[in-house]
């Protein structure tokens, strides 16, 4: 951990992100954490890897008139943190909890790419969705040939992440399309978290909760509990605003 902390401390942006996250309302620490090594011990290496990746990715792009990197990063942290907390309250082990956090953080990375790299074309998608009332994923398929979830999953797969993470990202809007052979628990947590975290300018249409899918994986009874948990997360918004810098 000391060796890892030394690497993190060499990157001021990542150091700030790690300390902000562990001291935010999402983690509910009883006392303030000022040591990078202690923060890493609490977060774990998988979450640290997620933060390093997300910080690097988000810093590479600039906001556009129709897309705010800051708002996107804030919502990504909220989805990831809520999904992680849901997994924790469901008594899952870190083997599930860490991939859930990573999947939540990156579930809409396809939106980041489309809005910054293909902004003009994606504005057409957004405007058509608003004009027709069709779901954004439906219009993405019509105009681009793939949804932002599929694009994000493809990128994450190229970067060598675990299948459970790729699958959770690919199907988080439409979990009913996921084959039964995949890891359904991470997908369930990310699907619900993305549905419950309020939309923003950068994420105008979060997923719509599919109760039949939740019932099929045995977690539907937890939905009311997760909705109550979301309310406490909404109260932590001010803390979260500074997490990703």
N, C-alpha and C positions, 0 to 999 in steps of 0.2 A: 504494500500500500504506500509506503514511503517513496519507493521508486516511481510509482504512478503519480503520486502527489507532486513530485519534483517536475515531472513532465507537464502536468497541468499548470503548475505555477509559472512555467515558462511562457504560457499563453495567457496574457491578461484578460482577454475577452472570455475565455473559457473559465478562468478562475472566478470572475465576477458572476458568470452564469451559474456555476455550481453552487456558490455561496448564496446567491439570491434564491435559487430554487429550494435548497435545503432549509432556508430560513423563512420561506413563504408560508402562507396560511394553509397551503396544500399538504404540508408535512406535519404541521402542528407540533413543532418541537417546544419543549417546556422552557428551554433556555437558548440563547442565541449561539449559533455555531460559527466560530471565526477561523477555525483550522481547516485547510483544504483536505488534509489526510483524514480528519474526523468526518468531514462532509462526505468524502468518497466512501468511507466505511459505512455510513448510513445509506447512501444512495446505491452502492454496489457498482461493480465494474460494467454491468450491462447497461444500467441507466446512464453511467458516465459516458459510455460509448455512444449512446443515443444523443446525449447533449452535445458531445463533440461533433457528431455528424450534423445534427440540426443547426448548431451554431455556424458551422462551416458552410452549409448549404444556404441558410438564410442570408448570410453576409455577402454571398456572391451576387445577389440580385438587388435591384432597386425598385422601389414602389413606382406605380404608374398612376395616372389620374383615376383609374377604375379599380386599382388593387393596391392595398396597403400591406407591405411586408410585416410591419409592426403588428397590425391586427391579426394577420395570418399566424404569426409566431405565437401571439397571445392565445389564440383559440387552440392552436396545436398543443400548447402546454396544458390547457384546461381539459381537452379531450383525453390526453395521455394520463394526466393525474387522476381524473375521475375514473377512467377505465381501470387504472391501477388500484384505486381505493375500493372499487367494486370487487375486484379479484381478491383483495385482502379480506374484505368483510365476508366473502364467500369461503374463507379458510383455505385458499389455494396456496401452494408453495411458491417459492421464488422462481422455480422452473417455469411456472405459468405467468407469474406476476411481471417479471422483467420483459418477456416478449410482448405482453399486453401493453406495457408502457411504451415500448418502442413502436408497436403497431399504431397506437393512438397518436403518437407524436408525428408519424409519417403517413398517416392514412390519406391525407389530402395533398401529398407532395406533388401529385399529378397536376393539381390546380396551380401550384406555384410555378411549375414549368410552363403550363399553357398560358397563364396570365402574364408572364414576363417574357417568354421567348416567342410566343405566337399571339401577342396581345391583340392585334388587329383582328385576326381570325376568331379568337375566342370571344371578342366583343360581339361578333355576329351570333355566336352560340347563346350568350347571355341575353341579348336583345330578343332573339327569337323565342327563347324560353319565357321571357316576361310577356311578350305579345300574345303567345298562344296558350300560355298556362301549362305547357308540357313540362315534365320534370327535366332538370338540367342534364341528367344522364341520358335521357331519351334523345335530346337534341344533340348532345355530344356524339352519340352513336351515328345520328343522321349526317351531321356535318363533317365530323372528323374520322368516323369509322371505328372509334374506340372511346370509352369513357375515361374521365380523369383517374378513376380508381384502377382501371386496367393499365393505364399508362404508368401510374405510380408503382403498381405491383411489378410491372415489367422492369422498371428501373431498379427497384430494390432487389429483384431477382438477379439482375446483371451484377449488382454489387455484392452478391454472395450471401445474403441474409437467409435465415432459416425459412423453410417452407411455411411454417405456421404464421410467420410474419407476412410473407408474401401473400398468403391466402386471406388473411384478415384484411389486408389493404385492398385486395382485388374484389372482395365480396361485401365490404362493409355497408354499401348502399342496398345491396340485394342479396342478403344471406341465403335466401331460399334457392338461389341458383348454385350455391356451393355444393359440390359432390359430397356425399356422406362419408367418404373415405378420408377427408381432410381433418385437421385439428379444429374442431368447432368451438371450443371454449374461448380461446383468444378472440375469435371472430365475434362471438356473442357479446363480449364485454365492449369491444371497440364499436360494434354496431349500435349498442344502446348508448354508450357515452357520446358518440357523434350525434345521435338523435336528440339527446337531452341538453347538450351544451347549446346555448342560444346561437342562432346564425349571426353573421356579420356581413359587412360589405364584401369581404373577400370570400365568405362561405355562405352564399345566399340561400342554399338549400341543403341542410343537413339530411342525413338518412331519416326515413320514416320507420318507426318501430314496427317490426313484424312479430306479432304475438305468437303466431303459429310456429315460427322458427324457434322462438325462445322456449315454447312448450316442448318442442321436439328435442331440445338439448337439456331440458330439465331445469331451466332457470326462470321460468315465467313467474313463479311465486315470489321471486326477489325483486320484481319490477317496482312495486310500490316503495320498497325500502330504498332502491336506487334513486327513485325520484326525490325522496326526502333528502338523500345524501347530496343530490344536485343542488338543493336550496342552500346548503351550507357552503358548497363550492362557489355559488354565486356571490355569497358574502365575502369570499376571499379574492374577488376580482381585483381590488386595488393592490393587493400583494402581488398578484400575478402579472400586473401590467409592467413590472420592472424585471421580471425573471429573464426574458430573452434579450434584454437590453434595448 
